């Protein structure tokens, strides 16, 4: 795994943290959740920009958004009481499958 994929993983983690705090920021009216949200997004875009030095934009964004959707949904389910029905779980499974196909079989993934 190249350093670019480490940067991408860091971008995903920062984005997931930022998005998870967005609800508690209440329209950016609460200080600390707002600071965490803004900092998380700034770091996410910074690490994504480092990723894009070697990984194609479409591939990086597909992995970033797919992993983000699944992780944010899981966090919302565990800590915010969001319910996930069978269709949501199947859809997220398809997203994970798509990311795996890109990683395992795409020649444009920049491995």
TAFEN-V516172 format. One record per residue. N is the residue number from 0. RES is the residue in one letter. PHI is phi in degrees with one decimal (* if undefined). BURIAL is I if it has 9 or more other ideal C-beta (glycine too) atoms within 8 Angstrom, else O. Layout:
n=N res=RES phi=PHI burial=BURIAL
n=N res=RES phi=PHI burial=BURIAL
//
This chain:
n=0 res=X phi=* burial=O
n=1 res=X phi=-81.8 burial=O
n=2 res=X phi=-61.1 burial=O
n=3 res=X phi=-60.9 burial=I
n=4 res=X phi=-75.7 burial=I
n=5 res=X phi=-67.0 burial=I
n=6 res=X phi=-60.3 burial=I
n=7 res=X phi=-64.5 burial=I
n=8 res=X phi=-62.2 burial=O
n=9 res=X phi=-64.7 burial=I
n=10 res=X phi=-61.5 burial=I
n=11 res=X phi=-64.6 burial=I
n=12 res=X phi=-60.4 burial=O
n=13 res=X phi=-63.5 burial=I
n=14 res=X phi=-66.6 burial=I
n=15 res=X phi=-65.4 burial=I
n=16 res=X phi=-62.4 burial=I
n=17 res=X phi=-59.8 burial=I
n=18 res=X phi=-66.5 burial=I
n=19 res=X phi=-66.3 burial=I
n=20 res=X phi=-89.9 burial=I
n=21 res=X phi=-61.5 burial=I
n=22 res=X phi=-62.8 burial=O
n=23 res=X phi=-74.2 burial=O
n=24 res=X phi=-71.8 burial=I
n=25 res=X phi=48.6 burial=O
n=26 res=X phi=68.3 burial=O
n=27 res=X phi=61.7 burial=O
n=28 res=X phi=-98.9 burial=O
n=29 res=X phi=-109.5 burial=I
n=30 res=X phi=-59.0 burial=O
n=31 res=X phi=-68.0 burial=O
n=32 res=X phi=-61.7 burial=I
n=33 res=X phi=-68.0 burial=I
n=34 res=X phi=-64.1 burial=O
n=35 res=X phi=-63.7 burial=I
n=36 res=X phi=-62.2 burial=I
n=37 res=X phi=-63.4 burial=I
n=38 res=X phi=-64.5 burial=I
n=39 res=X phi=-61.1 burial=I
n=40 res=X phi=-67.2 burial=I
n=41 res=X phi=-60.9 burial=O
n=42 res=X phi=-66.2 burial=I
n=43 res=X phi=-59.9 burial=I
n=44 res=X phi=-68.9 burial=I
n=45 res=X phi=-61.3 burial=I
n=46 res=X phi=-67.2 burial=I
n=47 res=X phi=-64.1 burial=I
n=48 res=X phi=-63.6 burial=O
n=49 res=X phi=-68.1 burial=I
n=50 res=X phi=-60.3 burial=I
n=51 res=X phi=-70.7 burial=I
n=52 res=X phi=-63.2 burial=O
n=53 res=X phi=-129.0 burial=O
n=54 res=X phi=-100.1 burial=I
n=55 res=X phi=-56.5 burial=O
n=56 res=X phi=-55.6 burial=O
n=57 res=X phi=-61.2 burial=O
n=58 res=X phi=-66.9 burial=I
n=59 res=X phi=-61.3 burial=I
n=60 res=X phi=-68.3 burial=O
n=61 res=X phi=-62.6 burial=I
n=62 res=X phi=-67.2 burial=I
n=63 res=X phi=-61.6 burial=I
n=64 res=X phi=-70.7 burial=O
n=65 res=X phi=-63.9 burial=I
n=66 res=X phi=-65.2 burial=I
n=67 res=X phi=-61.6 burial=I
n=68 res=X phi=-58.9 burial=I
n=69 res=X phi=-66.3 burial=I
n=70 res=X phi=-68.5 burial=I
n=71 res=X phi=-63.8 burial=I
n=72 res=X phi=-63.4 burial=I
n=73 res=X phi=-65.3 burial=O
n=74 res=X phi=-64.7 burial=I
n=75 res=X phi=-62.9 burial=I
n=76 res=X phi=-70.4 burial=I
n=77 res=X phi=-72.4 burial=O
n=78 res=X phi=-108.1 burial=O
n=79 res=X phi=-115.3 burial=O
n=80 res=X phi=75.4 burial=O
n=81 res=X phi=-67.0 burial=O
n=82 res=X phi=-95.9 burial=O
n=83 res=X phi=-122.4 burial=O
n=84 res=X phi=-87.2 burial=O
n=85 res=X phi=-60.2 burial=O
n=86 res=X phi=-63.1 burial=O
n=87 res=X phi=-63.7 burial=I
n=88 res=X phi=-66.2 burial=I
n=89 res=X phi=-63.4 burial=O
n=90 res=X phi=-59.2 burial=O
n=91 res=X phi=-67.1 burial=I
n=92 res=X phi=-62.8 burial=O
n=93 res=X phi=-66.8 burial=O
n=94 res=X phi=-62.6 burial=I
n=95 res=X phi=-60.6 burial=I
n=96 res=X phi=-61.6 burial=O
n=97 res=X phi=-63.0 burial=I
n=98 res=X phi=-63.4 burial=I
n=99 res=X phi=-64.4 burial=O
n=100 res=X phi=-61.2 burial=I
n=101 res=X phi=-60.4 burial=I
n=102 res=X phi=-66.8 burial=I
n=103 res=X phi=-88.6 burial=O
n=104 res=X phi=-123.3 burial=O
n=105 res=X phi=-80.0 burial=I
n=106 res=X phi=-82.8 burial=O
n=107 res=X phi=-92.9 burial=O
n=108 res=X phi=-76.1 burial=I
n=109 res=X phi=71.7 burial=I
n=110 res=X phi=-74.9 burial=O
//
